[in-house]
């Protein structure tokens, strides 16, 4: 299981647990609605942070791939130039 799957499952479980706890707590309706709104906002913030982390990770991976491809392309060109040069000397 991936780290992101575990984290998402954890956040989902925490949200369900928080909502269940709020709904079964003996409070007035207005207080319960405030607690639900706060829990929803907290969950949204957690998801937003996780998405930002994922975006940063994907961007970093893409940059790493681009750099690797540029290095490989340069090495391939150098190899071709060297082999073309050797062919002309024969």
C-alpha positions as CSV (number, residue, x, y, z in Angstrom):
1,X,0.0,0.0,0.0
2,X,1.3,3.5,-0.9
3,X,2.0,6.2,1.7
4,X,-0.6,8.4,0.0
5,X,-3.3,5.6,0.3
6,X,-2.5,5.1,4.0
7,X,-2.6,8.8,4.7
8,X,-5.9,9.2,2.8
9,X,-7.4,6.3,4.7
10,X,-6.2,7.8,8.0
11,X,-7.7,11.2,7.1
12,X,-11.0,9.6,6.1
13,X,-11.1,7.5,9.3
14,X,-10.4,10.6,11.4
15,X,-13.1,12.5,9.7
16,X,-15.7,9.7,10.1
17,X,-14.7,9.4,13.8
18,X,-14.9,13.1,14.4
19,X,-18.3,13.4,12.8
20,X,-19.6,10.3,14.7
21,X,-18.3,11.8,17.9
22,X,-20.0,15.1,17.2
23,X,-23.3,13.6,16.2
24,X,-23.5,11.4,19.4
25,X,-22.4,14.1,21.8
26,X,-25.3,15.7,23.8
27,X,-25.1,19.3,22.5
28,X,-27.6,21.8,21.2
29,X,-28.2,21.6,17.4
30,X,-26.5,24.9,16.8
31,X,-23.4,23.7,18.7
32,X,-23.4,20.4,16.8
33,X,-23.6,22.3,13.4
34,X,-20.7,24.5,14.4
35,X,-18.7,21.4,15.4
36,X,-19.5,19.7,12.0
37,X,-18.6,22.8,10.1
38,X,-15.2,23.0,12.0
39,X,-14.6,19.3,11.3
40,X,-15.4,19.8,7.6
41,X,-13.0,22.8,7.4
42,X,-10.3,20.9,9.2
43,X,-10.7,17.9,6.8
44,X,-10.7,20.3,3.8
45,X,-7.5,21.9,5.1
46,X,-5.9,18.5,5.5
47,X,-6.8,17.4,2.0
48,X,-5.6,20.7,0.6
49,X,-2.2,20.3,2.3
50,X,-1.9,16.7,1.0
51,X,-2.7,17.8,-2.5
52,X,-0.1,20.6,-2.3
53,X,2.4,18.0,-1.1
54,X,1.5,15.7,-4.0
55,X,1.7,18.5,-6.5
56,X,5.2,19.4,-5.2
57,X,6.3,15.8,-5.4
58,X,5.0,15.3,-8.9
59,X,6.7,18.6,-10.0
60,X,10.0,17.5,-8.5
61,X,9.7,14.1,-10.2
62,X,9.0,15.7,-13.5
63,X,12.0,18.0,-13.2
64,X,14.2,15.0,-12.3
65,X,13.0,13.1,-15.3
66,X,13.6,16.1,-17.6
67,X,17.2,16.5,-16.3
68,X,17.9,12.8,-16.8
69,X,16.5,12.9,-20.3
70,X,18.7,15.9,-21.1
71,X,21.8,14.2,-19.8
72,X,20.9,11.0,-21.8
73,X,20.3,13.1,-25.0
74,X,23.6,14.9,-24.5
75,X,25.5,11.6,-24.0
76,X,23.8,10.1,-27.1
77,X,24.8,13.1,-29.2
78,X,28.4,12.9,-28.0
79,X,28.5,9.1,-28.7
80,X,27.1,9.7,-32.2
81,X,29.6,12.5,-32.9
82,X,32.5,10.3,-31.6
83,X,31.4,7.4,-33.8
84,X,30.9,9.6,-36.8
85,X,34.3,11.1,-36.3
86,X,35.9,7.6,-36.1
87,X,34.1,6.5,-39.3
88,X,35.6,9.4,-41.2
89,X,39.1,8.5,-40.1
90,X,39.0,5.1,-41.7
